[in-house]
Amino acid sequence: MSITNAKAAAWDRLGGDYWNRGYDGGPGPAACAQYLDGVTPGARVLLVGASTVALARAALDAGAELVVADFSPVLLAALDRLLPGRARHVLADVTDTGTALAGGTVLAGGTVLAGGTVLDGGTGFDGGFDLVLADRLVNRFVRAELVRALRTLAGAVRVGGRARLSYRLGLYERDHVVLAEAARRGELDAVFDEAAYDVDYAPAAAWLGAVLSRHGDIPTEALVAFYVGRGREHRLRPGELDDLVVEATPAGRRFATAHPRVPGQPDDHLLELTRLA
Ligand SMILES: C[S@@+](CC[C@H](N)C(=O)[O-])C[C@H]1O[C@@H](n2cnc3c(N)ncnc32)[C@H](O)[C@@H]1O
């Protein structure tokens, strides 16, 4: 499978620096425990996001049979170096419904990296996972991507299984800083589409480094390139995810939804989808 999503290049470029240079963006121990509540040895767990190392390690320590999916080969390879041979890896873009979930069931053609093995005869997410996890992944998309990603993630869950996807509501603290500077410069419309409730830092590339706060010791130019490369991202309004889940759910499937708060991370919630049918 080849990845055509331009956002993948931003993650490839930052790569292992995401966690190797003192930046701790992953979920803390209490959040990991919430994600993994009820997991028993042998449970089939899919984690989307190879950068979420703490959660991958916690799932393996709980005895899960872990599959990690990511659209960044660099991050998958870096995770495999940190947890050699312990998880299976699948290169996949969860927003790509060209290959994902044709007919609502199967993601075809997951390319498997060194250390991984082919899933179920070459297919990927087969609707057979007990638990599907993603840490603040849903905040990385525009709305149309988000619907497709929810379809992929929820589609990987078996009947009786769950998806747990953390998310942040509203604008990030960082957005407020960037939008304030854009407004001061008379450039607000370029970085904030208020009607769509989308932010895009790319038009702020020339001055972004001056207002971004540090992430560990990642060089500012690398951070600027990362945010610029991530492009446009939708911010979530209260209640919006429930509507998007309905939009993303294929006919014949049913999910119960809950939105507990994430312990130790006051700004974050967990979208918990339990597959009923
Ligand atoms: C899950 S998000 C959030 C990171 C998390 N809070 C952490 O600290 O690790 C980042 C990860 O998701 C991956 N990712 C982003 N968009 C993706 C997509 N469309 N399909 C698959 N993986 C994606 C990135 O490559 C990265 O490894």
The ligand as a MOL file (V3000), in Angstrom:
LIG
                    3D

  0  0  0     0  0            999 V3000
M  V30 BEGIN CTAB
M  V30 COUNTS 27 29 0 0 0
M  V30 BEGIN ATOM
M  V30 1 C -2.2780 9.3550 17.4370 0
M  V30 2 S -1.7120 10.9030 16.9550 0 CHG=1
M  V30 3 C -1.4150 11.6870 18.5160 0
M  V30 4 C -0.2040 11.4420 19.2170 0
M  V30 5 C -0.3090 11.0710 20.7110 0
M  V30 6 N -0.9970 12.0600 21.4840 0
M  V30 7 C 1.0650 10.8120 21.1760 0
M  V30 8 O 1.5850 11.5600 21.9570 0
M  V30 9 O 1.6640 9.8710 20.7040 0 CHG=-1
M  V30 10 C -0.1790 10.7440 16.1810 0
M  V30 11 C 0.1550 9.4380 15.4840 0
M  V30 12 O -0.8870 9.0950 14.5820 0
M  V30 13 C -0.3480 8.8860 13.2790 0
M  V30 14 N -1.3700 9.3000 12.3190 0
M  V30 15 C -1.8460 10.5550 12.1050 0
M  V30 16 N -2.7840 10.5480 11.1340 0
M  V30 17 C -2.9110 9.2520 10.7260 0
M  V30 18 C -3.7180 8.5970 9.7320 0
M  V30 19 N -4.5460 9.2900 8.9460 0
M  V30 20 N -3.6190 7.2540 9.6030 0
M  V30 21 C -2.7570 6.5390 10.3660 0
M  V30 22 N -1.9320 7.1110 11.3090 0
M  V30 23 C -2.0220 8.4500 11.4830 0
M  V30 24 C 0.9400 9.7240 13.2340 0
M  V30 25 O 1.8530 9.2690 12.2630 0
M  V30 26 C 1.4500 9.5640 14.6620 0
M  V30 27 O 2.2270 8.4070 14.8250 0
M  V30 END ATOM
M  V30 BEGIN BOND
M  V30 1 1 1 2
M  V30 2 1 2 3
M  V30 3 1 2 10
M  V30 4 1 3 4
M  V30 5 1 4 5
M  V30 6 1 5 6
M  V30 7 1 5 7
M  V30 8 2 7 8
M  V30 9 1 7 9
M  V30 10 1 10 11
M  V30 11 1 11 12
M  V30 12 1 11 26
M  V30 13 1 12 13
M  V30 14 1 13 14
M  V30 15 1 13 24
M  V30 16 1 14 15
M  V30 17 1 14 23
M  V30 18 2 15 16
M  V30 19 1 16 17
M  V30 20 1 17 18
M  V30 21 2 17 23
M  V30 22 1 18 19
M  V30 23 2 18 20
M  V30 24 1 20 21
M  V30 25 2 21 22
M  V30 26 1 22 23
M  V30 27 1 24 25
M  V30 28 1 24 26
M  V30 29 1 26 27
M  V30 END BOND
M  V30 END CTAB
M  END
